[in-house]
């Protein structure tokens, strides 16, 4: 499993595909419920009317979370990539 830097690298490397394929409206609520994203961050993501922009903001925030919160968040981000077949 990749370390914190590796997970961020993978998120950024696959960002274009994630933006095309990830449905943030389904992915974000469990992360908010688990406390990985707070209300303010959720609002920062959902304020965008363009789904691609929402997903881009989501990926950017998630990649930073790995550096702030540590391994569990990073591994959750990697599980999102695996769910996309990456």
MMTF fields as JSON, N, C-alpha, C and O atoms, coordinates in Angstrom:
{
  "mmtfVersion": "1.0.0",
  "mmtfProducer": "UNKNOWN",
  "numBonds": 343,
  "numAtoms": 344,
  "numGroups": 86,
  "numChains": 1,
  "numModels": 1,
  "chainsPerModel": [1],
  "groupsPerChain": [86],
  "chainIdList": ["A"],
  "bondAtomList": [4, 2, 8, 6, 12, 10, 16, 14, 20, 18, 24, 22, 28, 26, 32, 30, 36, 34, 40, 38, 44, 42, 48, 46, 52, 50, 56, 54, 60, 58, 64, 62, 68, 66, 72, 70, 76, 74, 80, 78, 84, 82, 88, 86, 92, 90, 96, 94, 100, 98, 104, 102, 108, 106, 112, 110, 116, 114, 120, 118, 124, 122, 128, 126, 132, 130, 136, 134, 140, 138, 144, 142, 148, 146, 152, 150, 156, 154, 160, 158, 164, 162, 168, 166, 172, 170, 176, 174, 180, 178, 184, 182, 188, 186, 192, 190, 196, 194, 200, 198, 204, 202, 208, 206, 212, 210, 216, 214, 220, 218, 224, 222, 228, 226, 232, 230, 236, 234, 240, 238, 244, 242, 248, 246, 252, 250, 256, 254, 260, 258, 264, 262, 268, 266, 272, 270, 276, 274, 280, 278, 284, 282, 288, 286, 292, 290, 296, 294, 300, 298, 304, 302, 308, 306, 312, 310, 316, 314, 320, 318, 324, 322, 328, 326, 332, 330, 336, 334, 340, 338],
  "bondOrderList": [1, 1, 1, 1, 1, 1, 1, 1, 1, 1, 1, 1, 1, 1, 1, 1, 1, 1, 1, 1, 1, 1, 1, 1, 1, 1, 1, 1, 1, 1, 1, 1, 1, 1, 1, 1, 1, 1, 1, 1, 1, 1, 1, 1, 1, 1, 1, 1, 1, 1, 1, 1, 1, 1, 1, 1, 1, 1, 1, 1, 1, 1, 1, 1, 1, 1, 1, 1, 1, 1, 1, 1, 1, 1, 1, 1, 1, 1, 1, 1, 1, 1, 1, 1, 1],
  "groupList": [{"groupName": "UNK", "atomNameList": ["N", "CA", "C", "O"], "elementList": ["N", "C", "C", "O"], "formalChargeList": [0, 0, 0, 0], "bondAtomList": [1, 0, 2, 1, 3, 2], "bondOrderList": [1, 1, 2], "singleLetterCode": "X", "chemCompType": "L-PEPTIDE LINKING"}],
  "groupTypeList": [0, 0, 0, 0, 0, 0, 0, 0, 0, 0, 0, 0, 0, 0, 0, 0, 0, 0, 0, 0, 0, 0, 0, 0, 0, 0, 0, 0, 0, 0, 0, 0, 0, 0, 0, 0, 0, 0, 0, 0, 0, 0, 0, 0, 0, 0, 0, 0, 0, 0, 0, 0, 0, 0, 0, 0, 0, 0, 0, 0, 0, 0, 0, 0, 0, 0, 0, 0, 0, 0, 0, 0, 0, 0, 0, 0, 0, 0, 0, 0, 0, 0, 0, 0, 0, 0],
  "groupIdList": [1, 2, 3, 4, 5, 6, 7, 8, 9, 10, 11, 12, 13, 14, 15, 16, 17, 18, 19, 20, 21, 22, 23, 24, 25, 26, 27, 28, 29, 30, 31, 32, 33, 34, 35, 36, 37, 38, 39, 40, 41, 42, 43, 44, 45, 46, 47, 48, 49, 50, 51, 52, 53, 54, 55, 56, 57, 58, 59, 60, 61, 62, 63, 64, 65, 66, 67, 68, 69, 70, 71, 72, 73, 74, 75, 76, 77, 78, 79, 80, 81, 82, 83, 84, 85, 86],
  "secStructList": [7, 7, 7, 2, 2, 2, 2, 2, 2, 2, 2, 2, 2, 6, 2, 2, 2, 2, 2, 2, 2, 7, 7, 2, 2, 2, 2, 2, 2, 2, 2, 2, 2, 6, 6, 1, 1, 7, 2, 2, 2, 2, 2, 2, 2, 2, 6, 7, 1, 1, 2, 2, 2, 2, 2, 2, 2, 2, 2, 2, 2, 2, 2, 2, 2, 2, 2, 2, 2, 7, 2, 2, 2, 2, 2, 2, 2, 2, 2, 2, 2, 2, 2, 6, 6, 7],
  "xCoordList": [0.853, 0.0, 0.888, 1.93, 0.491, 1.269, 1.21, 0.213, 2.295, 2.295, 1.532, 0.907, 1.599, 0.845, 1.202, 0.311, 2.488, 2.91, 2.501, 2.125, 2.573, 2.182, 0.702, 0.298, -0.102, -1.549, -1.895, -2.716, -1.29, -1.534, -1.1, -1.786, 0.047, 0.546, -0.462, -0.745, -1.001, -1.966, -3.244, -3.79, -3.721, -4.917, -4.674, -5.526, -3.517, -3.215, -2.953, -3.355, -2.288, -1.991, -3.277, -3.372, -4.252, -5.498, -6.635, -7.789, -6.301, -7.313, -8.212, -9.428, -7.681, -8.58, -9.62, -10.786, -9.192, -10.144, -11.137, -12.325, -10.661, -11.554, -12.61, -13.791, -12.182, -13.12, -14.189, -15.351, -13.801, -14.766, -15.731, -16.891, -15.265, -16.028, -16.652, -17.613, -16.13, -16.603, -17.87, -17.948, -18.852, -20.088, -19.965, -20.221, -19.572, -19.327, -20.604, -20.534, -21.754, -23.005, -23.225, -23.945, -22.628, -22.73, -21.546, -21.674, -20.4, -19.178, -19.027, -18.514, -19.467, -19.243, -20.025, -19.434, -21.323, -22.056, -21.439, -21.382, -20.969, -20.331, -19.067, -18.753, -18.35, -17.138, -17.469, -16.731, -18.569, -19.023, -19.503, -19.189, -20.258, -20.752, -19.619, -19.749, -18.519, -17.368, -16.455, -15.477, -16.773, -15.968, -14.707, -13.845, -14.592, -13.41, -13.503, -12.504, -14.706, -14.97, -15.92, -16.858, -15.695, -16.612, -17.654, -17.602, -18.581, -19.673, -19.146, -19.628, -18.164, -17.598, -16.971, -17.152, -16.25, -15.626, -16.679, -16.556, -17.708, -18.798, -19.429, -19.695, -19.666, -20.253, -19.32, -19.774, -18.023, -17.045, -17.133, -16.954, -17.406, -17.523, -18.853, -18.876, -19.947, -21.276, -21.715, -22.708, -20.998, -21.372, -21.215, -21.85, -20.387, -20.134, -21.298, -21.726, -21.798, -22.897, -22.396, -23.144, -21.144, -20.555, -20.054, -19.199, -20.57, -20.136, -18.624, -18.019, -18.03, -16.578, -15.819, -14.817, -16.295, -15.649, -15.837, -14.93, -17.028, -17.261, -16.264, -15.674, -16.08, -15.178, -13.734, -12.965, -13.359, -12.003, -11.727, -10.67, -12.67, -12.511, -12.442, -11.637, -13.282, -13.278, -11.902, -11.359, -11.339, -10.034, -8.946, -8.089, -8.983, -7.98, -8.045, -7.015, -9.248, -9.394, -9.009, -8.354, -9.408, -9.074, -7.57, -7.026, -6.899, -5.449, -4.752, -3.749, -5.274, -4.709, -5.048, -4.26, -6.196, -6.602, -5.636, -5.343, -5.143, -4.198, -2.982, -2.439, -2.561, -1.401, -1.746, -0.887, -2.986, -3.393, -3.795, -3.401, -4.576, -5.181, -4.485, -4.697, -3.672, -2.909, -3.484, -4.366, -2.957, -3.142, -4.587, -4.891, -5.509, -6.873, -7.531, -8.196, -7.361, -7.957, -7.293, -7.964, -5.98, -5.249, -5.731, -5.976, -5.866, -6.307, -7.743, -8.086, -8.581, -9.941, -9.907, -10.673, -9.032, -8.868, -8.417, -8.88, -7.523, -7.071, -8.196, -8.273, -9.066, -10.191, -11.134, -11.762, -11.242, -12.041, -11.428, -12.147, -10.103, -9.437, -9.674, -9.953, -9.563, -9.803, -11.225, -11.466, -12.161, -13.554, -13.769, -14.712, -12.885, -12.938, -12.135, -12.085, -11.506, -10.719, -9.327, -8.716, -8.812, -7.477, -6.449, -5.259],
  "yCoordList": [-1.181, 0.0, 1.231, 1.254, 2.21, 3.443, 4.232, 4.191, 4.956, 5.854, 7.118, 7.249, 8.051, 9.299, 10.011, 10.4, 10.184, 10.848, 10.062, 10.642, 8.734, 7.883, 7.966, 7.96, 8.043, 8.149, 9.476, 9.519, 10.539, 11.848, 11.829, 12.363, 11.209, 11.088, 10.332, 10.745, 9.23, 8.443, 9.236, 9.187, 9.962, 10.784, 11.826, 12.041, 12.464, 13.493, 12.882, 13.442, 11.747, 11.083, 10.688, 10.812, 10.216, 9.727, 10.75, 10.428, 11.962, 13.004, 13.17, 13.258, 13.218, 13.374, 12.257, 12.516, 11.017, 9.903, 9.966, 9.698, 10.315, 10.434, 11.496, 11.296, 12.621, 13.709, 13.243, 13.634, 12.412, 11.909, 10.887, 10.831, 10.07, 8.896, 8.915, 8.188, 9.722, 9.681, 10.504, 11.649, 9.92, 10.619, 11.12, 10.383, 12.375, 12.948, 12.957, 12.856, 13.076, 13.098, 11.785, 11.765, 10.705, 9.417, 9.184, 8.49, 9.759, 9.504, 10.427, 10.012, 11.662, 12.655, 12.4, 12.511, 12.063, 11.91, 10.937, 11.266, 9.744, 8.873, 9.477, 9.229, 10.263, 10.899, 12.002, 12.219, 12.694, 13.709, 13.01, 13.444, 11.936, 11.184, 10.62, 10.518, 10.253, 9.707, 10.791, 10.492, 12.044, 13.144, 13.43, 14.182, 12.837, 13.08, 14.448, 15.16, 14.826, 16.177, 16.84, 16.201, 18.106, 18.825, 19.567, 19.54, 20.217, 20.907, 21.98, 22.112, 22.735, 23.81, 23.246, 23.802, 22.164, 21.537, 20.946, 21.021, 20.361, 19.833, 20.951, 20.775, 22.096, 23.228, 23.749, 24.171, 23.72, 24.148, 23.265, 23.745, 21.994, 21.052, 21.219, 21.352, 21.215, 21.187, 22.541, 22.615, 23.613, 24.928, 25.009, 25.843, 24.162, 24.197, 23.541, 22.441, 24.208, 23.648, 22.643, 21.762, 22.77, 21.835, 20.59, 20.702, 19.408, 18.183, 17.949, 17.442, 18.308, 18.124, 19.018, 18.598, 20.221, 21.146, 20.651, 20.766, 20.096, 19.512, 18.395, 18.32, 17.522, 16.389, 16.852, 16.303, 17.846, 18.386, 18.93, 18.67, 19.677, 20.219, 19.082, 19.127, 18.069, 16.895, 16.228, 15.956, 15.966, 15.305, 16.164, 15.656, 17.454, 18.352, 18.319, 18.21, 18.412, 18.393, 17.04, 16.979, 15.954, 14.62, 14.397, 13.813, 14.85, 14.647, 15.41, 14.942, 16.569, 17.332, 16.683, 16.763, 16.05, 15.394, 14.294, 14.112, 13.568, 12.496, 13.026, 12.365, 14.216, 14.802, 15.319, 15.346, 15.725, 16.285, 15.206, 15.252, 14.242, 13.295, 11.953, 11.203, 11.635, 10.414, 9.262, 9.422, 8.116, 6.915, 6.508, 6.185, 6.494, 6.034, 6.812, 6.216, 8.095, 8.899, 8.601, 8.498, 8.464, 8.15, 6.821, 6.709, 5.825, 4.512, 4.564, 3.845, 5.393, 5.54, 6.158, 5.763, 7.112, 7.705, 6.667, 6.663, 5.794, 4.73, 3.744, 3.2, 3.511, 2.608, 3.195, 2.453, 4.519, 5.169, 4.869, 4.563, 4.956, 4.657, 3.203, 2.916, 2.289, 0.88, 0.669, -0.137, 1.377, 1.273, 1.736, 1.31, 2.611, 3.069, 2.157, 2.381, 1.127, 0.224, 0.73, 0.283, 1.654, 2.21, 1.43, 1.74],
  "zCoordList": [0.0, 0.0, 0.0, 0.655, -0.705, -0.81, 0.484, 1.205, 0.773, 1.922, 1.606, 0.553, 2.551, 2.38, 1.081, 0.326, 0.813, -0.416, -1.647, -2.665, -1.554, -2.67, -2.968, -4.131, -1.938, -2.143, -2.798, -3.714, -2.346, -2.954, -4.406, -5.277, -4.663, -6.034, -6.905, -8.029, -6.389, -7.164, -7.428, -8.531, -6.423, -6.631, -7.721, -8.583, -7.679, -8.673, -10.053, -11.073, -10.076, -11.346, -12.08, -13.301, -11.319, -11.918, -11.846, -12.129, -11.471, -11.301, -12.529, -12.36, -13.749, -14.903, -15.013, -15.311, -14.771, -14.837, -13.681, -13.866, -12.502, -11.349, -11.629, -11.346, -12.183, -12.492, -13.474, -13.362, -14.432, -15.416, -14.828, -15.236, -13.865, -13.474, -12.081, -11.831, -11.183, -9.802, -9.613, -10.059, -8.958, -8.616, -7.181, -6.23, -7.04, -5.718, -4.876, -3.651, -5.51, -4.748, -3.998, -3.0, -4.452, -3.751, -2.82, -1.811, -3.154, -2.4, -1.191, -0.152, -1.322, -0.275, 1.024, 2.098, 0.981, 2.243, 3.248, 4.433, 2.83, 3.833, 4.438, 5.602, 3.653, 4.175, 5.167, 6.128, 4.94, 5.898, 7.173, 8.282, 7.008, 8.172, 9.013, 10.233, 8.387, 9.105, 9.662, 10.347, 9.37, 9.89, 9.099, 9.554, 7.916, 7.092, 6.45, 6.35, 6.009, 5.542, 6.523, 7.002, 6.83, 7.702, 6.852, 5.623, 7.52, 6.82, 5.868, 4.743, 6.322, 5.503, 4.224, 3.14, 4.354, 3.184, 2.252, 1.03, 2.843, 2.032, 1.205, 0.016, 1.832, 1.124, 0.036, -1.028, 0.304, -0.703, -1.948, -3.067, -1.753, -2.866, -3.596, -4.819, -2.861, -3.504, -4.05, -4.773, -3.718, -4.241, -5.757, -6.403, -6.315, -7.755, -8.503, -8.153, -9.515, -10.303, -11.329, -11.754, -11.727, -12.688, -11.954, -11.075, -12.297, -11.615, -11.7, -10.755, -12.805, -12.947, -11.951, -11.372, -11.765, -10.813, -9.374, -8.55, -9.077, -7.747, -7.479, -6.401, -8.474, -8.294, -8.19, -7.401, -8.967, -8.882, -7.479, -6.905, -6.939, -5.584, -4.563, -3.633, -4.741, -3.867, -3.854, -2.784, -5.024, -5.12, -4.486, -3.765, -4.754, -4.167, -2.643, -1.978, -2.092, -0.634, -0.052, 0.989, -0.713, -0.215, -0.222, 0.715, -1.258, -1.312, -0.183, 0.356, 0.17, 1.286, 2.625, 3.567, 2.715, 3.951, 4.34, 5.522, 3.366, 3.663, 4.392, 5.277, 4.018, 4.667, 6.059, 6.94, 6.264, 7.556, 8.558, 9.724, 8.097, 9.029, 9.101, 10.054, 8.132, 8.198, 7.404, 6.561, 7.704, 6.911, 6.652, 5.504, 7.622, 7.316, 6.177, 5.329, 6.148, 5.087, 3.759, 2.732, 3.775, 2.555, 1.989, 0.788, 2.836, 2.359, 1.849, 0.91, 2.441, 1.931, 0.54, -0.339, 0.344, -0.99, -2.0, -3.141, -1.588, -2.488, -2.778, -3.879, -1.805, -2.058, -3.093, -3.848, -3.139, -4.179, -5.546, -6.498, -5.641, -6.904, -7.309, -8.473, -6.345, -6.668, -7.145, -8.044, -6.558, -6.981, -8.421, -9.087, -8.89, -10.279, -11.198, -12.407, -10.63, -11.436, -11.753, -12.724, -10.954, -11.189, -10.399, -10.459]
}
